[in-house]
Each structure stands twice: as C-alpha cells, then as structure tokens.
Amino acid sequence: MQYRFQIAVLAHLTALAGCAAPPTQPDAAAAEGAPLAAIPSAPYVPGQAYFGRNNYIEYIAGNDPVIFTAPHGGVLAPAEIPDRTPGACGGAATTTTDLNTAELVRSMQQKYFARFGKYPHVVITHLTRKKLDANRDLLEGACGDPEAAIAYDEWHDFIDVAKNSVLTASGKGWYMDMHGHGHSIQRLELGYLLSAAQVNLSDASLDFNMAFQDTSGVRTLSEFSPPSFSTLLRGASSLGTLYANAGFRSIPSSADPRPNSDSYFSGGDNTRRHGCGAEATALGGVTGGNICGVQIEANFTGVRDNVTNRERFGDATAVVLEQYLSTHWGLQLGTATPPPPPPPPPPPPPPPPPPITLSARGYKVKGSARADLTWSGATGTSVNIYRNTVNVATTPNDGTHTDVIGKVSGTFTYKVCNAGTTACSPNSTVTF
C-alpha cells in the first residue's frame, strides 16, 4: 500500500509542477475511484470512533446531516513523518496549532446529541500541523512524505464517508471546518470562500454578480433559500447573526457586516473541496452539490479557552444550526425519535420492621417455676414463644404471656417471634 501512496504523491508533484495556475486536482487514484487510505470499512455505528493508520485520523460516525471537522488541533509528532518545511512543501508550510479545536468539536458533538438525540459526523486530525496540514493540497499538506500522504487521504476519505452517509439518509447536509485564529478581535470569522475585499462589497454588488454566490461554500443552499445572497451572509437570519444573538460575536453578521481592514480568514481547501462552491469538483467534491458549508475560525477567549466555554459554544451551535438550516434549507435536525429516557430507578426497599424487644422475669409460686414475658414491636396478629429453642406456645400478640414451667430449676432462654416467621426478638434468660 505504501508503494501505491508513493505513486500518488509523485502524480501530485508532476501535476503541480506542470500546471500551477488551475485549482488543485484530486490525486490520480482517487479520480479512478480507488481509495488510497485503508480506513475501516462500513458499517459505522453512530457515536463510535474509527481510526486510520496509527490512529492519526479519527472519524466519529454520525446519523444526522451535519459534519464537523478539526484539521489543525492535533498533537501527535511521530518520528516516521519529517517536519514540514517550506522547501519540502512547495514554498509554504504553516505549522501553528489551532489550540483546543479538537476538544471544541467534541463538545459540539456532545451538545448536539444532547439536544437532538442524534450524532453529527466528526473527523479529527491527531497529527500536529508540523507533520500534516489537512487543509491544504497534498503537496503543501503532506510535503512529499508517503506516510503523511496516507493520513492526508484518510482524512478526506473519512469526510467522504460522512458525506455519503448524510446524502443517503437526508439528501443534503451541512459541513463546518473548525479552526482557531489568533487575531486581536475576539469574534468568530465565518469563511464562505469570499475574500475580505469581496465581503466588503455592498449588498447590491454581492447580489448583482452571481459569481460570488457560485464561488461560495453555500452555493446550493443560497439557490434554495429565498433571501438574497447578501442577506444570507449578514442578514437577520444569517449564520453570523444567529451566533451573535447566542452570545458569540461573528463576522459577517448584522452587527459586523464587513471586515474592512481587519484581519479575516475567508475559508480554505477543506471548504472548497467538501462544500458546494465552484471549486469543489476540481478538488474531488461536487460543485453545486447538496453538501454545503463554511469554515469557522473561532476566537480563543470565550470559545476555545476552557471546558465551560467550549460546552457553551456547543450548546449554541446546536441551536443556531437548528434555526439556520431549517430557515434556509428546509433541513430538520434530529428528526428521528430520540432515544428513550433511562428507566426510573427501582423503588427503595421497604424499611425493616421495628425490632422486637423482650423482657423476661422468672419467679416461683409454691415451688412451680414461672416466667412473665413482656414484648413490643411484633407486627403479626400472633406470636410464637420459644423456650430453649422449642416453640412452647402460640399466643395473641398482646404483649404479655406467662409461661408455667413447673417444679424445675436451672436457666431458661426465651425469644418471641412473629408467628410463622424468623423475625424474632433477642434472647432473654431467666434462672431459677
């Protein structure tokens, strides 16, 4: 299999060397329909994790039409994969980690399930970005290393598995590629595959030129949705405005419609390939297809910085996507019957009956031994009287009984029990 990957890498390098200007092409083997990566085969159980080679890529299977990915949050740095350098990667090699983004998508998945009773699909890269950049083309992402190329193809194969599952079950779905930015303004940056200069345009300009909609990662959704393209990007029901209303400042949105001169990430190769925009088919996806999506660059403070904020963002994401996808694409999330609640715990056992207490007083009348027994706590209508372990009387449960023993001497042990049971008093002794 490694030999096949080396061929695929060489095919990429040759294609890129001969044709630098056009969009990145899918690898040759993928174009022929043969998977490059040895990912686990179907069926996949929703909520269960599956891994590629050496656990570098993780796929958590879903059963709802939403896909979350985290390509830059990994920490594994195996020696078998050399560090990425500009020289080996075609001139560019960004290696910074998007801190806590893997943890963020896990929180998003858990909160999604808590709301809908169904799982979104999740794909996570566990390799550090020094070893693999899964949001670049193969040359820049794997830098010619065959082991990194395996992980690269597994990443996209797992996403394709998720997409096929979504399309089979729902006919259309939503993709979000999760990243983290270090810009000074703490807000979400929603990347629709429009440059900052294009997002800065007026609403009229965005709506007039259909090329902006066609290029975007939400092309098919926008064609379905009645509002104008600019309204979809930053209107009252836009993704950014819904996030802002949930407490997460976002751009573009009604409150932050344009980046102007501020830093802004517009979206990367994953969104180009796995969304529905104009570049998708050339990269291995489907232009105008029924999987659309965005890249979200999440700020650190208030979103990624701690468990509480990651869970808060997960809760908000479930609500936001429920509103957004229903409004703009007629897509209902969690439509299957949620799992039944767990059965109630069994009732506690009844409290034990109160203990039976017994006192015995021995005495003689004209040489005949007698024992006056007094008890409380018995619950039956009658009791058994035991003397030296022998049942000598069954009597009404009135609390008193006199046992006439006769002309004897010695020590005698008594106990009182609820009739026909083993619920008895402690022993009490008398001596004559």
C-alpha positions as CSV (number, residue, x, y, z in Angstrom):
1,M,0.0,0.0,0.0
2,Q,2.9,2.4,0.7
3,Y,4.1,1.9,-2.8
4,R,0.7,3.0,-4.1
5,F,0.9,6.1,-2.0
6,Q,4.4,7.0,-3.3
7,I,3.0,6.8,-6.8
8,A,0.1,9.0,-5.8
9,V,2.5,11.6,-4.3
10,L,4.6,11.6,-7.5
11,A,1.5,12.0,-9.5
12,H,0.6,15.1,-7.5
13,L,4.0,16.5,-7.7
14,T,4.1,16.0,-11.5
15,A,0.7,17.6,-12.0
16,L,1.6,20.6,-9.8
17,A,4.9,21.1,-11.5
18,G,3.3,21.2,-14.9
19,C,0.2,23.2,-14.1
20,A,0.5,25.7,-11.3
21,A,-2.4,28.1,-12.1
22,P,-5.5,25.9,-12.2
23,P,-7.2,24.6,-9.0
24,T,-5.6,21.7,-7.2
25,Q,-6.7,18.4,-8.7
26,P,-7.6,15.3,-6.8
27,D,-5.0,12.5,-6.8
28,A,-5.0,10.1,-9.7
29,A,-6.1,7.0,-7.7
30,A,-9.0,8.9,-6.2
31,A,-10.0,10.1,-9.7
32,E,-10.2,6.5,-10.7
33,G,-12.4,5.6,-7.8
34,A,-9.9,3.6,-5.8
35,P,-9.5,4.7,-2.2
36,L,-5.9,5.5,-1.2
37,A,-6.3,5.0,2.5
38,A,-7.0,1.9,4.4
39,I,-9.8,3.3,6.5
40,P,-12.1,0.8,8.4
41,S,-14.9,-0.4,6.2
42,A,-18.7,0.2,6.7
43,P,-21.0,-0.3,8.6
44,Y,-20.3,2.5,11.0
45,V,-22.1,2.8,14.3
46,P,-23.3,6.3,15.2
47,G,-21.3,7.7,18.1
48,Q,-18.5,5.2,17.7
49,A,-14.9,6.2,16.8
50,Y,-12.9,4.7,14.0
51,F,-9.2,5.3,13.2
52,G,-6.9,5.3,10.3
53,R,-3.3,4.1,10.3
54,N,-1.6,4.6,13.6
55,N,-4.6,6.5,14.9
56,Y,-3.5,9.6,13.1
57,I,-7.0,10.3,11.8
58,E,-10.2,9.8,13.8
59,Y,-13.8,9.5,12.5
60,I,-16.7,9.6,14.9
61,A,-19.7,8.2,12.9
62,G,-22.9,10.2,12.9
63,N,-26.6,9.7,11.9
64,D,-27.7,13.3,11.3
65,P,-26.9,15.6,8.3
66,V,-24.1,17.7,9.9
67,I,-20.4,17.2,9.7
68,F,-17.8,18.9,11.9
69,T,-14.0,18.6,11.2
70,A,-10.9,19.8,13.0
71,P,-7.8,19.6,10.9
72,H,-5.3,21.7,13.0
73,G,-5.8,20.6,16.6
74,G,-3.6,17.5,16.7
75,V,-0.6,16.9,19.0
76,L,1.0,13.7,17.7
77,A,4.5,14.2,16.3
78,P,5.7,10.7,15.1
79,A,9.3,10.4,14.1
80,E,8.3,8.5,10.9
81,I,7.0,11.7,9.4
82,P,9.5,14.6,8.9
83,D,8.6,18.1,9.9
84,R,7.0,20.2,7.2
85,T,9.3,22.9,5.8
86,P,8.7,25.5,3.1
87,G,11.4,23.8,0.9
88,A,9.7,20.4,1.1
89,C,6.2,21.7,0.8
90,G,6.4,23.7,-2.4
91,G,7.3,27.0,-0.8
92,A,4.9,27.4,2.1
93,A,4.4,25.5,5.4
94,T,2.3,27.0,8.2
95,T,2.8,24.8,11.3
96,T,0.9,26.6,14.1
97,T,-1.6,24.6,16.1
98,D,-5.2,25.8,16.4
99,L,-5.3,25.2,20.1
100,N,-8.3,23.2,21.6
101,T,-10.1,22.8,18.3
102,A,-10.2,19.0,18.6
103,E,-11.7,19.5,22.0
104,L,-14.1,22.0,20.6
105,V,-15.6,19.7,18.0
106,R,-16.0,17.0,20.7
107,S,-18.0,19.4,22.8
108,M,-20.0,20.4,19.7
109,Q,-20.8,16.7,19.0
110,Q,-21.8,16.0,22.6
111,K,-24.1,19.0,22.9
112,Y,-25.6,18.3,19.5
113,F,-26.5,14.8,20.7
114,A,-27.9,16.2,24.0
115,R,-30.3,18.4,22.0
116,F,-31.3,16.2,19.2
117,G,-30.7,12.6,20.3
118,K,-28.6,12.0,17.1
119,Y,-24.9,12.3,16.3
120,P,-23.2,14.7,13.9
121,H,-20.3,13.2,12.0
122,V,-16.9,14.3,13.3
123,V,-13.4,14.0,11.7
124,I,-10.3,15.0,13.7
125,T,-6.6,15.1,12.7
126,H,-4.4,14.0,15.6
127,L,-1.2,14.8,13.8
128,T,0.4,18.1,14.8
129,R,0.4,20.6,11.9
130,K,4.2,20.3,11.8
131,K,3.6,16.8,10.3
132,L,0.4,17.3,8.3
133,D,-1.8,20.2,7.2
134,A,-5.1,18.6,6.2
135,N,-6.5,22.0,5.0
136,R,-4.0,22.3,2.1
137,D,-3.4,20.4,-1.2
138,L,-1.4,17.2,-1.0
139,L,1.9,18.8,-1.8
140,E,1.7,21.5,0.8
141,G,-0.2,19.4,3.3
142,A,2.0,16.2,3.3
143,C,5.1,17.7,1.7
144,G,6.0,14.6,-0.3
145,D,6.2,12.2,2.6
146,P,4.3,8.9,1.9
147,E,3.2,8.3,5.5
148,A,1.8,11.8,5.8
149,A,0.1,11.3,2.4
150,I,-1.6,8.2,3.8
151,A,-3.0,10.3,6.7
152,Y,-4.0,13.0,4.2
153,D,-6.0,10.7,2.1
154,E,-7.6,9.0,5.2
155,W,-8.7,12.5,6.3
156,H,-10.6,13.1,3.1
157,D,-11.8,9.5,2.8
158,F,-13.4,9.8,6.2
159,I,-15.1,13.0,5.3
160,D,-16.4,11.4,2.1
161,V,-17.8,8.6,4.2
162,A,-19.6,11.1,6.3
163,K,-20.9,13.0,3.2
164,N,-22.1,9.8,1.6
165,S,-23.9,8.8,4.8
166,V,-25.6,12.2,5.0
167,L,-26.7,12.2,1.4
168,T,-28.0,8.7,1.6
169,A,-30.1,9.4,4.7
170,S,-31.1,13.0,4.2
171,G,-30.4,14.1,0.6
172,K,-28.4,17.1,1.7
173,G,-26.3,18.2,4.6
174,W,-24.1,20.8,6.3
175,Y,-20.3,20.9,6.7
176,M,-18.3,23.1,9.2
177,D,-14.5,23.1,9.2
178,M,-13.4,24.3,12.6
179,H,-10.3,26.3,13.2
180,G,-8.9,28.8,15.7
181,H,-7.5,32.3,14.9
182,G,-5.1,34.5,16.9
183,H,-6.4,37.9,15.7
184,S,-6.9,40.6,18.2
185,I,-10.6,41.0,17.8
186,Q,-12.3,38.2,19.7
187,R,-15.1,37.0,17.3
188,L,-16.0,34.1,15.0
189,E,-14.7,34.6,11.5
190,L,-17.1,32.7,9.1
191,G,-15.4,31.8,5.8
192,Y,-17.7,31.5,2.9
193,L,-14.8,31.3,0.4
194,L,-15.2,35.0,-0.3
195,S,-12.1,37.2,0.2
196,A,-12.2,40.1,2.6
197,A,-12.4,42.5,-0.3
198,Q,-15.5,40.7,-1.6
199,V,-17.2,40.6,1.8
200,N,-16.5,44.4,2.0
201,L,-18.7,44.9,-1.1
202,S,-22.1,46.5,-0.8
203,D,-25.2,44.2,-0.7
204,A,-26.2,45.3,-4.1
205,S,-22.8,44.3,-5.6
206,L,-22.8,40.9,-3.9
207,D,-26.3,40.2,-5.2
208,F,-25.8,41.5,-8.7
209,N,-22.8,39.3,-9.6
210,M,-23.8,35.7,-9.3
211,A,-20.2,34.6,-9.4
212,F,-19.9,35.4,-5.7
213,Q,-22.8,33.1,-4.8
214,D,-21.4,30.4,-7.1
215,T,-18.0,30.6,-5.6
216,S,-19.2,30.4,-2.1
217,G,-19.3,27.3,0.0
218,V,-23.1,27.8,0.4
219,R,-23.9,28.0,-3.3
220,T,-26.7,25.3,-3.4
221,L,-28.2,26.4,-0.1
222,S,-28.3,30.0,-1.3
223,E,-30.1,28.9,-4.5
224,F,-32.7,27.2,-2.4
225,S,-33.1,30.0,0.2
226,P,-35.5,32.8,-0.7
227,P,-33.4,35.7,0.8
228,S,-30.8,37.4,-1.3
229,F,-27.2,36.2,-1.1
230,S,-26.1,39.2,0.9
231,T,-28.9,38.6,3.4
232,L,-27.8,35.0,3.7
233,L,-24.3,36.3,4.6
234,R,-25.1,39.0,7.0
235,G,-28.9,39.5,7.4
236,A,-31.1,38.9,10.4
237,S,-31.2,35.1,9.9
238,S,-27.6,34.7,8.7
239,L,-25.3,32.2,10.4
240,G,-23.2,35.0,11.9
241,T,-26.2,36.9,13.2
242,L,-27.6,33.8,14.8
243,Y,-24.3,33.1,16.5
244,A,-24.1,36.8,17.6
245,N,-27.6,36.6,19.1
246,A,-26.4,33.5,21.0
247,G,-23.6,35.5,22.6
248,F,-20.8,34.8,20.1
249,R,-19.8,37.9,18.1
250,S,-19.3,37.0,14.5
251,I,-18.3,38.3,11.1
252,P,-20.1,38.7,8.7
253,S,-23.3,39.4,10.6
254,S,-25.8,42.2,11.0
255,A,-23.6,43.8,13.7
256,D,-20.3,43.1,11.9
257,P,-21.2,43.0,8.2
258,R,-17.7,43.7,6.8
259,P,-14.1,43.1,7.9
260,N,-13.0,46.4,6.4
261,S,-9.2,46.5,7.1
262,D,-9.3,44.0,9.9
263,S,-7.7,40.5,9.6
264,Y,-10.2,37.9,8.3
265,F,-9.9,34.3,7.2
266,S,-12.1,33.5,4.2
267,G,-12.0,29.7,4.1
268,G,-9.6,27.0,3.0
269,D,-9.2,23.9,0.9
270,N,-11.5,21.7,3.0
271,T,-14.4,24.1,2.5
272,R,-13.5,24.4,-1.2
273,R,-13.5,20.6,-1.6
274,H,-16.3,19.5,0.7
275,G,-18.6,22.4,0.3
276,C,-20.8,23.1,-2.8
277,G,-18.9,26.0,-4.4
278,A,-17.4,26.4,-7.8
279,E,-14.0,24.8,-7.0
280,A,-15.4,21.6,-5.4
281,T,-15.5,19.3,-8.4
282,A,-11.9,20.1,-9.4
283,L,-10.8,19.2,-5.8
284,G,-12.7,16.0,-5.5
285,G,-16.1,17.2,-4.3
286,V,-19.2,18.3,-6.1
287,T,-19.8,21.8,-7.4
288,G,-23.4,22.7,-6.8
289,G,-23.8,19.5,-4.8
290,N,-26.0,19.0,-1.7
291,I,-23.3,19.3,0.9
292,C,-22.7,23.0,1.7
293,G,-20.7,24.6,4.5
294,V,-18.3,27.1,5.9
295,Q,-15.0,27.4,7.7
296,I,-15.3,28.9,11.1
297,E,-12.2,30.5,12.7
298,A,-13.0,30.6,16.4
299,N,-11.5,33.1,18.7
300,F,-9.7,31.7,21.8
301,T,-11.1,33.8,24.6
302,G,-14.7,32.9,25.3
303,V,-14.9,29.9,22.9
304,R,-11.8,27.6,23.0
305,D,-10.1,28.6,26.2
306,N,-11.8,26.3,28.7
307,V,-14.3,23.5,29.0
308,T,-17.1,25.7,30.1
309,N,-16.8,28.0,27.1
310,R,-16.4,25.1,24.7
311,E,-19.6,23.5,26.0
312,R,-21.4,26.8,25.9
313,F,-20.4,27.1,22.2
314,G,-21.5,23.6,21.6
315,D,-24.9,24.3,23.1
316,A,-25.2,27.5,20.9
317,T,-24.1,25.7,17.8
318,A,-26.9,23.1,18.1
319,V,-29.5,25.8,18.5
320,V,-28.0,28.0,15.7
321,L,-27.8,25.2,13.2
322,E,-31.3,24.1,14.0
323,Q,-32.6,27.6,13.2
324,Y,-30.3,28.3,10.2
325,L,-30.7,25.0,8.3
326,S,-34.5,24.9,8.9
327,T,-34.9,28.5,7.7
328,H,-32.6,28.4,4.7
329,W,-32.6,24.8,3.5
330,G,-35.7,23.2,4.9
331,L,-33.4,20.8,6.8
332,Q,-34.7,19.5,10.1
333,L,-32.2,18.2,12.5
334,G,-32.7,15.3,14.9
335,T,-35.9,14.2,13.2
336,A,-35.7,10.7,14.3
337,T,-37.2,9.7,17.6
338,P,-34.7,10.5,20.3
339,P,-33.6,7.6,22.5
340,P,-36.0,6.8,25.3
341,P,-35.1,8.1,28.7
342,P,-33.5,5.6,31.0
343,P,-35.9,3.6,33.1
344,P,-36.5,5.1,36.6
345,P,-34.5,3.5,39.4
346,P,-36.3,0.8,41.3
347,P,-38.1,2.0,44.4
348,P,-36.1,1.6,47.6
349,P,-36.8,-1.5,49.7
350,P,-39.3,-1.0,52.5
351,P,-37.8,-0.2,55.8
352,P,-37.2,-3.2,58.0
353,P,-39.9,-3.8,60.7
354,P,-39.1,-2.4,64.1
355,P,-37.1,-4.8,66.2
356,I,-39.0,-7.0,68.7
357,T,-37.9,-6.3,72.3
358,L,-38.4,-8.9,75.0
359,S,-38.0,-8.9,78.8
360,A,-38.5,-12.0,81.0
361,R,-38.9,-12.2,84.7
362,G,-38.6,-15.6,86.5
363,Y,-40.2,-16.5,89.8
364,K,-41.8,-19.4,91.6
365,V,-45.2,-19.9,93.1
366,K,-45.4,-22.8,95.6
367,G,-42.3,-24.3,94.1
368,S,-43.5,-24.0,90.5
369,A,-41.3,-22.0,88.1
370,R,-42.9,-19.3,86.0
371,A,-41.7,-16.7,83.6
372,D,-43.6,-13.5,82.8
373,L,-42.7,-12.4,79.3
374,T,-43.3,-8.8,78.1
375,W,-42.6,-7.7,74.5
376,S,-43.2,-5.0,72.0
377,G,-42.5,-4.4,68.3
378,A,-44.1,-7.6,67.0
379,T,-46.3,-7.0,63.9
380,G,-48.3,-10.1,63.4
381,T,-51.7,-11.0,65.0
382,S,-50.0,-13.7,67.0
383,V,-46.5,-14.7,68.2
384,N,-44.6,-17.8,68.8
385,I,-43.0,-18.2,72.2
386,Y,-39.7,-20.2,72.2
387,R,-38.1,-21.6,75.3
388,N,-34.6,-23.1,74.8
389,T,-35.3,-23.0,71.0
390,V,-38.6,-25.0,71.4
391,N,-41.9,-23.4,70.4
392,V,-43.9,-23.8,73.6
393,A,-46.8,-21.5,72.8
394,T,-48.6,-19.5,70.1
395,T,-50.4,-16.7,71.6
396,P,-52.2,-13.5,70.6
397,N,-49.8,-10.5,70.1
398,D,-51.0,-8.6,73.1
399,G,-47.6,-8.0,74.6
400,T,-47.7,-10.3,77.6
401,H,-47.5,-14.1,78.4
402,T,-46.8,-16.2,81.4
403,D,-45.0,-19.5,80.8
404,V,-45.7,-22.0,83.6
405,I,-42.7,-24.3,83.6
406,G,-43.3,-26.5,86.6
407,K,-41.1,-27.6,89.5
408,V,-37.8,-27.3,87.9
409,S,-34.6,-25.3,88.4
410,G,-31.9,-24.1,86.0
411,T,-31.6,-21.4,83.3
412,F,-34.1,-20.9,80.5
413,T,-33.7,-18.8,77.4
414,Y,-36.7,-17.2,75.7
415,K,-37.4,-15.4,72.5
416,V,-40.6,-14.1,70.8
417,C,-41.2,-14.3,67.0
418,N,-43.9,-13.1,64.7
419,A,-45.8,-16.2,64.1
420,G,-44.5,-18.3,61.2
421,T,-41.5,-16.0,60.5
422,T,-37.9,-15.6,61.6
423,A,-38.5,-12.1,62.8
424,C,-37.6,-12.6,66.4
425,S,-36.5,-10.8,69.5
426,P,-33.1,-11.2,71.0
427,N,-32.9,-13.9,73.6
428,S,-33.8,-13.2,77.2
429,T,-32.8,-15.6,80.1
430,V,-34.2,-16.4,83.5
431,T,-32.6,-18.6,86.1
432,F,-34.3,-20.5,88.9
